[in-house]
Amino acid sequence: MSLSRADIGHRVVVRRVLPGETGPSGGPAMTDVLGDLEAWEGGELQVRRRDGALVSVPERDVVGGKRVPPAPRRRPGRE
């Protein structure tokens, strides 16, 4: 994993395992969380998605992650 606490305050993508779920290949199911890394304490990462939802990701479930460029600006009238 290339994420660190130095990435707090930046936009990141975090790949995580979904415990107890099976993916299409028969291995563990995984998903990505994209947003601003707000905190990393107590063994959990807190990522704020674009829709405002705060997603808690246990450190033990993180497979990888990295800092990504800022989100493109939305044009007025587009969602």
N, C-alpha and C positions, 0 to 999 in steps of 0.2 A: 504494500500500500504506500503510495507516495504522498498521502495527506499527512499534515501535521497540525499542531495547534497554531502554527504560524499562518494557517489558511483561514482562521476565524476572521469573519468580516468580508470574505471573498466568496464569489460564486464557485460552486463545486458540483461535481457529479460523484455520487457514492454508489458503488455496486454492493448489494447485500444479499445474503442467503435468506430465504423465507423458511424458517425452521418448520419441519414437519410436512413440508410440501414437496412434491416431486415435479420436476421439469419435464418438458416434452421428450428429452433424450433418456429419461429414466433416472437421471442424477438429481441433485438438489435444485429446487426452483430458485431463481434469482431475479432481482429487479433493480432498477436504478432509481435514485432520488436525485433530482436536480434542483438546486436552489442556493441560497446564501447560508454558509455555515455560521450559525450564531453562537454556538457554545460547544465545548467538548470537555465535559467533566463527569466524574462519577461513573466512568465507563460507558458513557453515551454521547453520541453526536446529535446536535440539534440543528436541523436543516429547515430553513423557511422557504417553502415553494412559492412560485410566482402568484399562485392563487391565495396566498396568505396563510396556508396551513403550515403548522409546525410539525415536522416529522422527527420522532426520536428513533435513532438507530443505535442499538447496542453495539459496542465496539467488537464484541465476539462474532457478530454477524457480518462484519465488513469484509468483503473479499478484495476490494480495491477502490481507488478513487483518485481524483486529481482536480486541480484548479482549472476552471474553464473561463473563457472570455465573458465579459458582461453581456447580459441579454440585449438583443437589439431593441431599439426604441420602437414602441408601437405608434403607428400613425393614428391621428385623430379619426374617430369613427370606426376603427377596426378593433375587434376583440380577439 
